[in-house]
């Protein structure tokens, strides 16, 4: 991990990670047993983290146990920390995360794609003194605390996503620009209001519900399908070019 050249990234400006446990007393858990065959690898991982100043030795009253996961190559290990009890008492930071379906919809019209890999992205975020103490973890080789934001903590994804959104603000926008997006929003809202008004008016003259399968099939054949209605609606064109 660290030994392969993935050293400490420079800190990001204007962002810091904190943990609010709402006054809950410290939770100190015992270290879990580490298989003997993994001790040497665990030592190397911790040594790399200490050398890179990602973690430090800790005397925190907080302690969460580690979980060692074997990587796909069957040789290297991944150091994970069980923050389940810490996350259960942490106040959540609300922030809208992107939906995969929305991202895929926006990509359908593009021919060229560019992938930017933010190596060790979480580690660019500094931590408050309080967050460092709460992030402490314990293992067979001692107790440590994070100096940079680790994986596994409740609000870490939201903090990172907000930082990325702020960094890319003005570069990422809907297809056609914000003016086109606003116009589609206006059209969609107008169409939705008209549809709602039409449903209200139609409900006044409701006919008797078909009682036989033949009558039901005949009624369906004379009305536009729900799928066709959605496809032809301006709402379906919100993110298309």
ZAGUDREN-697918 format. One record per residue (C-alpha): residue number from 1; x, y, z. Coordinates in pm, 1 decimal. Layout:
<pts>
<pt NUM; <X; Y; Z>> ...
</pts>
This chain:
<pts>
<pt 1; <0.0; 0.0; 0.0>> <pt 2; <240.6; 270.7; 120.0>> <pt 3; <558.3; 82.4; 30.9>> <pt 4; <456.9; 70.5; -338.2>> <pt 5; <490.6; 449.5; -364.8>> <pt 6; <144.1; 561.3; -259.4>> <pt 7; <276.1; 821.2; -14.2>> <pt 8; <92.4; 1082.9; 189.1>> <pt 9; <-97.6; 1319.3; -43.8>> <pt 10; <-93.2; 1694.5; 26.6>> <pt 11; <-387.0; 1815.6; 238.5>> <pt 12; <-692.3; 1968.4; 73.9>> <pt 13; <-767.5; 2332.2; 156.0>> <pt 14; <-1098.4; 2442.0; 304.3>> <pt 15; <-1215.8; 2102.7; 428.3>> <pt 16; <-1174.2; 1920.4; 759.0>> <pt 17; <-1334.5; 1604.8; 893.7>> <pt 18; <-1503.7; 1602.3; 1234.2>> <pt 19; <-1708.0; 1346.0; 1427.5>> <pt 20; <-1997.1; 1453.0; 1650.7>> <pt 21; <-2107.6; 1173.2; 1885.1>> <pt 22; <-2363.5; 1396.6; 2060.2>> <pt 23; <-2191.7; 1376.3; 2398.2>> <pt 24; <-2179.6; 995.9; 2410.1>> <pt 25; <-1913.6; 855.6; 2647.4>> <pt 26; <-1609.5; 690.9; 2484.5>> <pt 27; <-1649.9; 336.9; 2354.1>> <pt 28; <-1340.0; 125.8; 2407.4>> <pt 29; <-1346.9; -220.5; 2251.9>> <pt 30; <-1097.4; -502.7; 2284.8>> <pt 31; <-861.2; -607.4; 2009.6>> <pt 32; <-972.6; -905.6; 1807.0>> <pt 33; <-746.3; -1200.9; 1749.4>> <pt 34; <-520.4; -1165.9; 1444.6>> <pt 35; <-423.2; -1489.7; 1264.5>> <pt 36; <-53.8; -1557.2; 1310.4>> <pt 37; <8.1; -1574.8; 934.8>> <pt 38; <-111.7; -1213.3; 898.9>> <pt 39; <93.5; -1054.7; 1178.1>> <pt 40; <395.2; -986.3; 958.2>> <pt 41; <182.3; -825.7; 687.3>> <pt 42; <-8.2; -621.9; 947.3>> <pt 43; <321.9; -493.4; 1084.3>> <pt 44; <430.3; -378.2; 736.5>> <pt 45; <97.8; -202.4; 673.7>> <pt 46; <110.0; -17.7; 1005.8>> <pt 47; <474.3; 71.6; 954.7>> <pt 48; <387.4; 226.6; 618.5>> <pt 49; <97.7; 423.4; 767.1>> <pt 50; <316.4; 553.2; 1050.1>> <pt 51; <599.4; 648.1; 813.8>> <pt 52; <359.7; 835.3; 586.3>> <pt 53; <208.6; 1018.7; 886.2>> <pt 54; <-137.0; 883.5; 812.2>> <pt 55; <-170.7; 739.2; 1162.6>> <pt 56; <5.8; 784.0; 1494.2>> <pt 57; <27.3; 593.2; 1819.9>> <pt 58; <-268.7; 671.0; 2044.0>> <pt 59; <-375.4; 677.3; 2408.0>> <pt 60; <-736.5; 764.3; 2320.8>> <pt 61; <-1022.0; 641.2; 2543.7>> <pt 62; <-1187.6; 530.6; 2218.9>> <pt 63; <-1091.9; 206.2; 2045.9>> <pt 64; <-1245.0; 14.2; 1756.4>> <pt 65; <-1122.9; -331.4; 1647.9>> <pt 66; <-963.7; -403.3; 1311.2>> <pt 67; <-1074.5; -652.9; 1049.0>> <pt 68; <-815.7; -801.5; 811.9>> <pt 69; <-939.8; -876.0; 460.6>> <pt 70; <-733.9; -1075.7; 212.6>> <pt 71; <-702.2; -905.5; -125.9>> <pt 72; <-790.1; -1074.7; -455.3>> <pt 73; <-431.0; -1181.0; -519.6>> <pt 74; <-450.2; -1401.6; -210.8>> <pt 75; <-127.8; -1255.7; -70.7>> <pt 76; <-168.9; -894.5; 40.2>> <pt 77; <-407.2; -781.4; 312.9>> <pt 78; <-638.8; -484.7; 346.9>> <pt 79; <-666.1; -316.1; 686.4>> <pt 80; <-1030.7; -242.3; 768.3>> <pt 81; <-1171.4; -103.4; 1092.3>> <pt 82; <-1505.2; -198.5; 1243.7>> <pt 83; <-1658.6; 141.5; 1323.7>> <pt 84; <-2008.4; -2.8; 1363.7>> <pt 85; <-2057.0; 114.6; 1722.7>> <pt 86; <-1901.5; 455.8; 1655.7>> <pt 87; <-2119.9; 510.1; 1348.6>> <pt 88; <-2430.9; 416.8; 1546.3>> <pt 89; <-2388.8; 719.4; 1774.4>> <pt 90; <-2249.6; 965.3; 1517.9>> <pt 91; <-2468.9; 1254.3; 1403.5>> <pt 92; <-2520.1; 1218.3; 1029.9>> <pt 93; <-2419.4; 1497.6; 794.3>> <pt 94; <-2688.2; 1530.0; 527.6>> <pt 95; <-2558.3; 1572.9; 173.0>> <pt 96; <-2707.7; 1455.6; -156.6>> <pt 97; <-2500.4; 1173.6; -303.3>> <pt 98; <-2513.1; 1114.7; -681.6>> <pt 99; <-2735.2; 830.0; -801.1>> <pt 100; <-2580.2; 570.7; -1031.3>> <pt 101; <-2888.3; 566.6; -1256.0>> <pt 102; <-2865.3; 943.0; -1305.6>> <pt 103; <-2496.0; 919.7; -1393.1>> <pt 104; <-2563.0; 644.4; -1648.2>> <pt 105; <-2847.0; 846.2; -1803.1>> <pt 106; <-2620.0; 1146.5; -1851.8>> <pt 107; <-2354.6; 928.3; -2020.5>> <pt 108; <-2578.1; 773.1; -2287.7>> <pt 109; <-2516.8; 1042.1; -2550.2>> <pt 110; <-2137.9; 1066.6; -2511.4>> <pt 111; <-1883.7; 898.1; -2739.0>> <pt 112; <-1567.3; 974.3; -2539.3>> <pt 113; <-1508.4; 911.5; -2170.7>> <pt 114; <-1232.5; 1022.0; -1935.3>> <pt 115; <-1162.3; 858.8; -1600.2>> <pt 116; <-977.5; 1047.0; -1325.8>> <pt 117; <-855.3; 828.1; -1041.3>> <pt 118; <-813.7; 1026.4; -719.4>> <pt 119; <-554.9; 797.7; -559.9>> <pt 120; <-593.2; 785.1; -181.4>> <pt 121; <-863.6; 1050.1; -211.3>> <pt 122; <-990.3; 1025.7; 145.5>> <pt 123; <-640.8; 1084.0; 280.4>> <pt 124; <-629.1; 1443.5; 154.1>> <pt 125; <-884.3; 1542.5; 420.8>> <pt 126; <-743.4; 1655.7; 755.1>> <pt 127; <-914.2; 1563.3; 1083.9>> <pt 128; <-998.7; 1762.1; 1394.0>> <pt 129; <-837.0; 1662.7; 1721.5>> <pt 130; <-1169.8; 1523.9; 1842.8>> <pt 131; <-1214.1; 1313.8; 1528.7>> <pt 132; <-863.0; 1172.5; 1563.2>> <pt 133; <-935.7; 1046.0; 1912.5>> <pt 134; <-1268.8; 891.8; 1811.6>> <pt 135; <-1110.0; 723.4; 1507.7>> <pt 136; <-865.4; 528.5; 1726.1>> <pt 137; <-834.4; 157.5; 1651.2>> <pt 138; <-672.0; -127.7; 1838.4>> <pt 139; <-502.5; -446.0; 1721.4>> <pt 140; <-248.2; -701.8; 1838.2>> <pt 141; <34.2; -455.0; 1767.8>> <pt 142; <-102.5; -160.2; 1966.2>> <pt 143; <-344.6; 130.8; 1951.8>> <pt 144; <-338.1; 392.4; 1677.4>> <pt 145; <-542.1; 691.6; 1561.2>> <pt 146; <-588.0; 843.6; 1218.5>> <pt 147; <-441.2; 1180.6; 1120.6>> <pt 148; <-623.9; 1183.2; 786.3>> <pt 149; <-980.7; 1078.5; 707.3>> <pt 150; <-1009.2; 697.7; 685.4>> <pt 151; <-1261.7; 469.7; 518.4>> <pt 152; <-1546.7; 327.1; 720.5>> <pt 153; <-1661.3; 630.5; 917.1>> <pt 154; <-2022.5; 737.5; 874.0>> <pt 155; <-1986.9; 1082.1; 718.0>> <pt 156; <-1663.8; 1026.8; 523.6>> <pt 157; <-1831.6; 967.5; 182.5>> <pt 158; <-2047.5; 1280.3; 218.1>> <pt 159; <-1748.7; 1495.1; 318.4>> <pt 160; <-1547.6; 1370.4; 21.3>> <pt 161; <-1834.9; 1410.2; -226.9>> <pt 162; <-1896.4; 1767.3; -112.1>> <pt 163; <-1526.5; 1846.3; -154.5>> <pt 164; <-1524.4; 1701.9; -508.1>> <pt 165; <-1843.5; 1889.3; -601.1>> <pt 166; <-1691.4; 2216.9; -480.1>> <pt 167; <-1365.7; 2149.0; -666.2>> <pt 168; <-1545.7; 2073.1; -995.1>> <pt 169; <-1809.4; 2345.2; -964.8>> <pt 170; <-1842.1; 2519.3; -1300.4>> <pt 171; <-1674.3; 2236.0; -1493.0>> <pt 172; <-1951.8; 1978.4; -1457.5>> <pt 173; <-2294.9; 2079.4; -1583.2>> <pt 174; <-2602.7; 1924.2; -1748.5>> <pt 175; <-2596.8; 1860.3; -2122.9>> <pt 176; <-2683.6; 2178.8; -2310.4>> <pt 177; <-2585.3; 2402.1; -2019.1>> <pt 178; <-2775.8; 2535.0; -1721.1>> <pt 179; <-3003.2; 2755.3; -1935.5>> <pt 180; <-3126.0; 2453.8; -2131.4>> <pt 181; <-3165.1; 2256.6; -1809.1>> <pt 182; <-3375.5; 2535.5; -1653.2>> <pt 183; <-3597.4; 2551.5; -1962.9>> <pt 184; <-3659.7; 2175.4; -1947.2>> <pt 185; <-3740.6; 2207.9; -1578.8>> <pt 186; <-3998.1; 2478.6; -1658.4>> <pt 187; <-4156.8; 2268.6; -1935.0>> <pt 188; <-4168.3; 1961.8; -1713.1>> <pt 189; <-4329.2; 2151.8; -1425.9>> <pt 190; <-4592.3; 2298.4; -1660.3>> <pt 191; <-4668.1; 1956.6; -1810.0>> <pt 192; <-4692.3; 1800.2; -1466.3>> <pt 193; <-4936.5; 2068.2; -1349.2>> <pt 194; <-5150.5; 2016.9; -1660.9>> <pt 195; <-5148.0; 1638.8; -1611.4>> <pt 196; <-5256.6; 1676.8; -1249.7>> <pt 197; <-5537.3; 1911.6; -1353.3>> <pt 198; <-5646.5; 1664.9; -1621.6>> <pt 199; <-5659.7; 1380.0; -1372.5>> <pt 200; <-5877.4; 1588.5; -1140.3>> <pt 201; <-6119.3; 1678.6; -1421.9>> <pt 202; <-6131.8; 1320.6; -1551.5>> <pt 203; <-6213.1; 1186.8; -1206.9>> <pt 204; <-6548.9; 1371.4; -1219.1>> <pt 205; <-6678.7; 1161.5; -1507.6>> <pt 206; <-6550.0; 818.6; -1409.9>> <pt 207; <-6726.6; 529.6; -1580.2>> <pt 208; <-6805.6; 195.0; -1430.0>> <pt 209; <-6504.6; -34.5; -1387.1>> <pt 210; <-6505.8; -324.9; -1640.5>> <pt 211; <-6626.6; -639.2; -1470.9>> <pt 212; <-6513.8; -901.2; -1723.8>> <pt 213; <-6173.2; -977.9; -1875.8>> <pt 214; <-6308.4; -897.9; -2223.3>> <pt 215; <-6424.0; -553.2; -2113.5>> <pt 216; <-6092.7; -486.1; -1936.0>> <pt 217; <-5885.1; -587.0; -2242.1>> <pt 218; <-6098.5; -367.3; -2468.1>> <pt 219; <-6053.6; -70.4; -2232.6>> <pt 220; <-5675.0; -117.1; -2225.5>> <pt 221; <-5651.5; -135.8; -2605.4>> <pt 222; <-5811.4; 207.4; -2641.3>> <pt 223; <-5585.1; 388.3; -2392.6>> <pt 224; <-5220.3; 485.5; -2422.8>> <pt 225; <-4987.9; 261.9; -2224.0>> <pt 226; <-4824.1; 397.0; -1909.3>> <pt 227; <-4478.8; 341.6; -2062.8>> <pt 228; <-4565.9; 537.5; -2377.4>> <pt 229; <-4708.3; 818.2; -2165.9>> <pt 230; <-4386.4; 843.2; -1966.1>> <pt 231; <-4161.5; 827.1; -2274.5>> <pt 232; <-4355.6; 1103.1; -2450.2>> <pt 233; <-4365.9; 1323.3; -2142.1>> <pt 234; <-4126.2; 1620.8; -2110.0>> <pt 235; <-4013.7; 1465.0; -1783.1>> <pt 236; <-3841.3; 1190.3; -1983.1>> <pt 237; <-3635.5; 1451.4; -2168.1>> <pt 238; <-3490.7; 1616.8; -1859.4>> <pt 239; <-3136.1; 1484.3; -1903.9>> <pt 240; <-3122.7; 1419.8; -2277.7>> <pt 241; <-2946.8; 1636.3; -2527.1>> 
</pts>
